[in-house]
Amino acid sequence: MSKISEAELEIMKVVWDKKSATSLDIIEEVSKQTDWSKNTIKTLISRLVDKEALKVIKDKGNLHIYKPIISEQVYKKSENQNFLNKLYNGSVNDMLLSFVKSKKLTKKDLEELMQMIEDED
């Protein structure tokens, strides 16, 4: 999977949320959250098509409809693994311990996490 930049991720979030989106939909949504120009957003969309993260499913004149090739779940799984590998040598335990030691993970958080783990079994 090609690396998706933070800016490109903003485009992907819109498409994932909508399941498919026209270029106009993407421009409208991203413009609400950023001060990027229409051309910047179109460039980011084109990069995602080139990276095979998005595909054009319909083309009506100047109106393109985009659908994600990379699912949000697959992307998150890949990024989670990259994060774990980069900072914690792939160890979830080391990551959680780090959060506990830095007081970023409370006892209540741990209890909720344990419940979620039990629910997955």
Protein Blocks (a to p, Z undefined) as FASTA:
>chain_A
ZZddfklmmmmmmmmmnopacfklmmmmmmmmmccdfklmmmmmmmmmmnopaccfbdeh
jaccdddfbdfklmmmmmmmmmmmmmnnopaklmmmmmmmnopacfklmmmmmmmmmmmZ
Z
